[in-house]
C-alpha cells in the first residue's frame, strides 16, 4: 500500500513534465519509511502528483516511477525491463556486440537502477538503498526477461554479490576481456562505444595517443582501423596488462602498440619537453568532479590536461577530449578545451560534440542525466 508524502515546494510542473526526483528538503515532515516503500507524492491540499519509491537516507527521498498509481512494483519493473531490452535489440547485432547498457536508470523509467549486459551476465548498480531494495525481484526478473539471451548470472556491482571474474565479450566485432569483479564501470566503458567508432573512422595511417586508456578501447579500435601506431597510457598496470591481452586476442600486432604505466599528466609533460607529436590525441580521464564541491579543482584539472594534450597534437591533427563529470556542463567543458588549446599556442576547429551511446539515453526533462561529453576538433 502506498504512503502519501506531502510536497513543501511547488514541484507540480517539474514532476508532471517528467522530472524523476523529489528531494527530501522539498517534503513536509518526511516520514520514517523502509527503503523501497511505495509512496504517493501529493500537494498540500492532498492532490496526488506522482508515484514512486522511498529512499530512507540521502538527499533524494523519492524516485518517481509513474504519474499513475503503482499497485504492483514487480509487474511495472518487469514491463520496463522488457521495453528497455527491446529498444536495444532493435539496434544491435548481437553477433557483433553482446555488451551494452540494458537499463539506464531514469531514462528507461527505472530510476536509480543501471543494468549492463556482458554476454550472458548482467551487472546491476543502484543509486541508493531505496533502489537496492528491489534487487531480489530484479534477479529473477532479469533472467526471465532475457530468455533469448540465455542470461545465467546477475551481479550486484557494489556488493560484489555473485562473483564472475573475467569473461570475453564483443563490441562491434572487437573482442574484449572484462573483469566483472574488479574492473571499473563493470569492466568496459560501454558509454563510449560510438565514440570509439568515431576515432576508428579517422585513424587509418595515423599515430594515436590514448590517455587514461584503461584496457585499450580506443587503441584497439584505432589499431583495427589501420592506425600507423597506438600508445596507451594508464596509471593502472593491471589495466594495461589486459590491454595487451586484448591486442593479442584480436590478432593485432604489438610491434606498433606502446603501453605506458604512468600518470597521464606526467607522460604529457615528458612528451611535450621532447617535442613528441601524435596525429590523434584522446584524453578521456575519470571524473574530476564526482560531486559538486569538487568543481573548482576539476576545472583546474581539465584546463591543465587540455593545455598539455593540445601541445602534443601534430599540426592538423585531432584532439578528442571527454568528460564524464555530470556536474560540469557541456558549454563549460567546451570552454575549457578552447582555453587549453589557446594557452598551448594552438588553434582549434570544432568538428563534433557527442555524448554517450544510444543505450545510455537522456530524458529531455532530466538534464542531470546528460553526463558524458565527447568533443573532437582539429588542432593547428
N, C-alpha and C positions, 0 to 999 in steps of 0.2 A: 504494500500500500504506500502511495506517495505521501510525503510530508511537505506541507506548504512552508516556503520561506518567503519573507517579505522584502521587497526592494526598498532601500533607503533613498537611492538616487533614481532619477528618471532615465532608465535604460530601455524604455519601451521600444523606441525607434531602432536602436542598435540591435536588440535581440530579435525583433521582428524582421529585420533585414538579413539576419543570419549570423551575427557575431556569436561565437560559441562559448564565451567565457562570462562568468559572473564573479567578480572579486568579492572577497569576504567583507571588505570595508564598504561595499555597496549594499549590504544587507542590514536589516533591523534585527538586532539581537540574534546573531547566528546560533542555531541550536547545536546541541551536542548529539551528533548522529554518527553511526558507524560508517566507515569508508564504503563507498559503493551504494549507499542508500538512494533510492529513487526519490526525487524531490520535484515539487512544482514551484516555479518562480512566479510570484504574484505581485501586483501593485499594492499600495497601501489600502486601497478600497476592496482588495480581495480578488481582483480580476486576474485570472491565470494568463501568463505571458509565454512561458517556455517550460520544458520538462527535461530534466537531466539527472545526473548522479552527483553525489556528495563526496567531497574530499575533506577529511577532518582537520588536516593541518596544511599550512601554506597559504599564499595569497589568493589563489584561485579556489573558491569554495564550490562552485557548480560548473560542470562542463555540460553544455546543452546537447541533448540527443535529438530533440524534435520540438516543434511548436505545438504538436498534438500530444495528447496524453499517451504515456508509455505504460502499458499494463504488463507487458512481458519483455523484459530487457533481453533475455536469451533469444527470443524469437526475432527481435529487432536486430541484434548483433549478427545473427545467422544470415538474415536477408542482406545486410550491408556487406558482410564478408563476401557473399556470392556476387553481389553487384560490383564490388571493387575488383574482384578477380576477373570477372567477365570483361571489364573495361581494359584490363591489362592484356588479356589473352587475345583481344581483338587486334592488338597492335604488335604483338610479339610472336616471333617464330621460335618456339621452344627448342628446336633443333640447333638454333644458333645462340640463343640467350635463355638460360634457365636460372638466372639470378636477378631478382628485381624486387622493388618495394610493392608488396601486396596491399597494405593498408597504410595510408599516410595521414593518420590522425584526423584532425578537424576537416581536412579537405575531402575525406571519404566518409564524413559524418559519423566517425567513431572517435571522438575527441580523446586525446591522451593515450591513444593506442597506435603503435607503429609496428608493423609486421613486415619483415623481409623474408623472401623465399630464396633459399640456396639449394637448387635442385630439389631434393625431397625432404629438406629440413627447413622448418620455419623458426625464425628468431623473433622474439617479442620484446619490445621496450615500452615501458609505461611511464607517463608523465604523472607522477604522484601515486600515492597509495589508494586513492579512490579508484583509479583505473585498474590497478593491480587486483582489486577485489574481484574482477571478472576473469581472472586467469584460469580458474578451474573450468568455467564454461568454455573459454576460448580453446583450451587444449583439445577438448572433444569436438568442438565446432570446426576448428581448423582442419582436422583430419577428415571430417565428413564433407566439408565444403570443397576440399581439394582432391576429391576422389580421382579425377582424371590424371592428377599429378602423382598419385601414389605416395602422398606425404607419409613419412614414418616417424618423424621426431619433431618435437616442439621444445624450444629452449627459451627460458627467461634470461635475457642478456644481463640484467643487473644482478640477479640472484645466482646466475650460473647453474640453474636447475636444468638438468638434462645435459650431461657432458657429451660432446660430439667429437671435438678435436678437429683435425684437418680433413677437408673434403675438396674435391675438384669441381669447379663449375665452368660454364661457358658464358662469354659475353661477346656478342657479335662474332662468334666463331673463335674467339681467343680464349685459351684455357688459362684458368687461374687456380692456384692453390689458396684456399682461405682457411684461416684458423678461427673457428666459431667460438672457441672458449677464451682465447686471449687477444684476438685481433681487434683493432679499432673499428668502430662502426659495424661490428658484426663480421668483419673480415675483408670487406671490399667497399670502397666508396661508390655505392650504386648510383648516387645522385649525379655523378659526373660522366655517366655513360655517353650521352650525346656530345658532351664537350670533348671527350676523348676522340670521338669521331671527327669533330671539327679540327683537332690537331692532326689527326691522321690524313685528312684531306689536303693538308698543306705541307706534309713532312717529307715527301719524296726528294731524295738527293740533298737534304738539308741536315745540318747539325742541330741537335736538340738537347737542351739542358732542362732537366726536370727537378725542380727544387721541392723539398718536402715530398719526395716521390714515393714514400711508403713501399708497397710491394711492386712498384713499377708500372702502374696502369697506363699513364700517358706514354711512358717509354716503350711499352710493348706495342701499343697502337702505332706509334711513330715508326718503330723498327719494322713491323709487319708491312707498313705502307712504303717502305723503301728508304727510310732515313739514312743519310750517309753515316751518322754516328748518333748515339744517345749516351747521355751521362745522367745518372740518377743520384741525387743527394738526399740523405736522410740520416738523422742522428741515431736512429734505432738499427743496430746491427742485425737483429733477427729479421726485421722487415726487409733489409737489403739482401739477406741470405735467401729469403723467399722470392725476392725479385729475380735473383739469378736463376733460381729453380724454375720460375715462370718462363724465363727466356728459353731455357733448355726444353721445357715442356712443350713449347710452341715451335721448336726446331729453329730458333733464331740464334745467329752467331753471337758469341760473347766477345769476339775479336773487335767488334765495333761498338761495344757497350761498356761503359765505365760505371763503377759503383763507388760512392764515397760516403763512408760512415762518419759524418761530421755535421756540425751546426751549419745551417744554410747561410746565415749571415757571415760566419767566418769563412766559408767557402767563397762567397761572393767577394768579400774583401780581398782575399788572396788572388782570386781570378782577375779582379779589376787592377790590382797592383802589377800583375803580369801581362796586362792588356789582352787577356783572352776574350774571345767573342764567339757567340753562337747565333745561328740563324733563327732559332726559335727558343725563347726562354719562358718556362712555365713556372709561376710562383703560386702554389696552392697550399698555404700554411694551415695548420689547425686554427681553431677560433682564437683570435687575440682578445675577444670580448665576450666571454661566456656569460657575463652578467653586465647590467647597465653601468654599474660603478666602475667597471674596467675600461670604459670607453676612452677616457683621456690617455691612458697608457697604450691602448690599442691603436689610437690614431697615430701616435708617435712611432709605434712598431711598424704599421703599414707603410707610413711615409718612408721610413728608413729602408724597408725592404724594396719599395718601388724605386727609390733612388739607385740602390745598388743593382737591382735587376736590370733597370734600363741601361746602366753603364756597361753591361756585358752583352748587349744585343748588337749583332753586326749591323752596319748601315743597311737599311731596307729590310731588316729582319722583323720578326714578330715578338711582341710581348703579350703573354696570356697571364692575366692576374685574376685570382679568385679569392673570395671571402665567404666563409660560412657563418659569419657573425651576424645574427639576426638583429642585433641592436644597432648595427651600422647600416644605414640606408644606402640605396644604390647611388644616389646623387653624391653623397659624401664619399663613397668608395671611388667613384669616377674622379672626383676632385683630387683625392689622394694620389691616384695614378698620374693625373696631369701634372700635379705639383712635383711628384717624384721624378718624372721624366724631364721636366723643365729644370729641376735642380741638378740633374745629371748632365745638363747642357745639350739635351736632345729634343726632338720634336716628336709628336705622337699623332698619328692619323687613326682615329677610331674606326674599326671595321665592324664590330658587333658587340652587343651586350646580351648575355643569355643568363639563364638560371639553371635550376635542376631539371632533370628529365621528366617526361610525361607521367611517369609513375610516381612522381613527387609533386602533385598538383597543388595549386594555391587557390583558396576561396577569395573572390574579389572583395568580400566583406570582412576578410580576416588578413590584413596586411602583415600581421605578426608572423604569419606562416611563410612569408616570402623571404627566405633566409639566404639562399645561395646566389652569389653574384659571380659571373664569369665574363671578363672583359678581354677582348682581343683587339690589338691595334698594331700598326706598322710604326717602327721607330727609325728615325733618320738622324 
